[in-house]
Amino acid sequence: MTPLDKPGAASHPRTGGTRRRRIRAGLPLPLLLPGLVALVFLLLPLVALLVRAPWRSLPDLLTSTEVWQALQLSLVSATAATAVSLVLGVPLAWLLARTDFPGRGLVRALVTLPLVLPPVVGGVALLLALGRNGVVGKWLDTWFGITLPFTTTGVVIAEAFVAMPFLVISVEGTLRAADPRFEEAATTLGASRFTAFRRVTLPLIAPGIAAGAVLAWARALGEFGATITFAGNFPGRTQTMPLAVYLALQNDPDAAIALSLVLLAVSITVLAGLRDRWLTGS
């Protein structure tokens, strides 16, 4: 009797290939066809972008002054928004994961609200909060002469508002997966809670922080709705890459395609970098 003939041999690792072949051979047609249609639906626009790209004139389009201004502003503002998200989001994730306080579930829901909130609505909310006549903005303008809307700082704030939840969710999940007994052991040896976090917890959750930072950076780089509503679309000051794509689409479609290709390349790079963490099992 061969190993394949023995009872339970189908679950043996050596027979995994045989079992996978059987599964593939038995795929139900009612599931296969919609799955293929969904795949085509998701890939067709990206293929069309590559097919219709002006490859011959692409170098000239990407080296224009307007493109480089938008690209430089996008990179700087997305990096600054990610830094803000790290400084504020990591402590918030720690509070949600390691402390117990009344209304924690509600706070978590409010923190993740920008993930599902339409970006334009987020921009309107930022205007009402930080605009010159906003709830907080009017005091910033009166007391300190600080005006945030329609400035580069406003771009960073709008991007941080929509990107920070990605970081918080990633770090909170990593914290929940990390064993809290390491922190408890450090505190029993005399370390303060902050020292235990800095010397013990932070190195443990560093991969989650890195993954969340990359996701936040990518989300900030592609932000459109909140940015155009709160910061406007002024070349060299608030016009990021997505806004430049929107403006170029009306006047120069080839330039819009070229800018879209840059954002597509960045997105693919981010997904490739996070593949081992998010897209494959351990």
N, C-alpha and C positions, 0 to 999 in steps of 0.2 A: 504493500500500500504506500503510495507516494504521499508526501506531506500535504499536497493539495487535496487528497482524498480523505484526510483525517477530519473528524468532527471539529468544528471551530476553526478550521484552517482559513476560512474567509476573513477572519479578523486578524490574522497574523500579518505583521508588517510586510513580509515577503510577497504576500498576495494582494498588496494594496493596488498594484498596477492592474491586476485582473479585475478587482472589484470596481476600480474607476472606469475601466473599459466597459464593464457591464452597465454601470450607471449611465455613461454616455450613450450606450446603445439603446437604453430604455427611456430616453428623454421623451416626455409626452409632447406631442405636437401642439396642443393648446397653450403650452407654456413657452415652447421654443419660438413660435412665430411672433407673439407679442414681445418677447425678449429681443429678438433680432430687430423688430421695428423700433423699439426703444433705443437700441444701440445706434441704428442709422439716424434716428431723430437727434440724438445728442452729438454725433460726430459730423453730420452733414454740414452744419454751419461752419465748423472749424475747417473742414476740407474745402469748402467754398472760399473761405478767407485765404487759404493758401493758394488755391487755384487762381483766384482773381487778383492776387498780389502783384503789384508792378515791380517785378524783380529787377528789371534793367535800371529803372530810375530810383530804386530803393536807396542806394547810397546817397544820392543827392538829396532825397527827401529827409533822410535821417540826420543829415549834417546841417540842415538849415538852422538859423538862429532861433526861430520860434520853437522848434522841436527840442533843441538842447536846453532852452530856458524851461520848458515844461518838464523835461526829464530831470533836470537838476533840481527843480523845485519839488517834484514828486519824490525823489530819493531823499532829499533833506527833510521834507515834512513827514514822510512815512517813518523815517528813522527817529525823528524827534517824537512823533506820536507813539512809537514803540517804546522809547525810553520813558515817556510819561506813563504808559501802561505798565511797564515793569516796576517803576517806583511806587505806583499806587495800587496796581492790580495784584502783585504778589502778597502784600500784607492783607488785602481784602480776601484773597483766596485762602490764606492761612486762617483768618477769622471764621470763614464759612466752614472750613474743614476741621479745625481743631477746637473751636469753642462752641458752647451751647448757650444761646440767649433767646429770649422770647421773640417770636417773629422771624426766626432765621430762614424758614421756608419762604416767607414773603420777600425777605431781602434778597434771597437767591433768585427768586422769580423776577424781581425788579432789575437785578444786575444783568440778567440774561435778556431783558426786554429789548435792548437795541438789536439783538440778533434777528428778531421778527418784526421790529418796528420799521415801517417804510422810511428809508433814509431822508426823504424830503420832510417827513414829519419830525424826524430828529433835528433837522436843520431849523425848522420853525420853532421847536422847543428851545433850541440853543439861542435863537434870536430873542425869544420871550424871557429867557433867563439872563443872558449875557449881553443883549443888545443895549444900545445907549439909553433906551427907555425900559430895559428889562428889570426883572426883580432884583438882580444883583448888579447888572451892568450899569444901571444909573448911578449907583453908589461908587462903583469903580471910576466912572467918568467924573463925578462930582468931587470925590475926595482925592483921587490920584491922577486924574486926567488920562486914564487908560481906556482906550476904545479897541475892542476885540473884533467885531464884525468887519468883513471886507479887508482883512489884513492877513499876512502870512501866519501870524500867530493864530488867527481864526481858523486857518486851514488845519493847523496842527491840532487844535481843540476839536474840530469836527471829526477829523480822522481818529483821534484817540477815543472819542465818544462811541464810535461804531466798532472800533477794533479791540478795545480793552476787554469786552466780554469773552472773546476768543482766548485771550491769555488767562483770564480768571478761571474759565472752565477747564482748561488744560492743566493748570497748576493745582486747582482744587482736586481734580481727579487723581493726579499724581500723589498729592498729599494723603488722600484717602487710601491709596494703595500702599503707601509707605507705613512701616511698622512704627507706631508712636512710642513703643517701649524704648527705642534708642533715645528719644528726647527725655523720657522719664528717667532713664538711667543717668543721663547727663545732669539733670536737675538734682537727683539724689546725691551726686558727687559734688554738689556745690555750685554748679553753673546756673546762672539766671536763665529765665525763659528766652530772652533775646539771644544770649550767648549760645544756648542749646540750639536755637533756630539757626544762628549764623554758622556755627562750627559743625553741627551734626545734620540738621534737617536740610539746609540749603544744598550741601553737596549731594545728598540723596536724591533730591528732586530736581537737580540741575538739568537732566535730559527733558523733563516735562516743561521746565521754564524755557529752555531753548526752543522746543517745539511750539509752545504757545507764543513765544516772541516772533518766530518766523511766520506763524499764521496771522498774528496781529499785524505784522509788517506788510504781508501780502494784502490783507484786507484794507489797510490804510492806503496802500499804493493804488488800489482800484476804487477807492471811494469817490462817489460822484454827487449823489443827491444832497446829502448834508453839507458838503463842501460848497456847492454852487448856491445853496440857499443861505448859508450862514456867512460864507466868505466871498461869494461872487466869482466872477470870471474875468480877472484882470491880468493880461499877459505880463509875465515877469514878476508878478506879486502874488496872485492867488490861482493862476491857471495851471492846474496840474495836468498830467497826461490824459486822464479820462475826460476832463473838460476840453482839452485840446482836440481830442478825437471828436467830441460832439460838435465843436465849432468847425473843424476841418470838414466834417461830413456834409456841411451845408455849402461850402465853397470849393473844397479840393478833396474829392473822394479818395484819390490816390494817397494823399497825405494821411487821411483818416485810416486807411488800410495799413499804411506803414506803421503808424503809432499803435494800431491794434496788434500788429505782429510783435511789437516790443513787449506789450503787456502780456500777450499770449506766451511769449518765451519766458517771461518772468514767472508766470503761473506754472508752466511746465517744470521749471527749475525748482520751484517751491515744492510741488508735488513729488518730484523725484527725490528731493532731499528728505522728505518726510515719509517716503514709501515704507521703509522698514518699521516705522513706528505706528503708522495709521492704516496702511493698506495690506499688510501681511500679518499673519498670526505669528506668535512667538513659538 
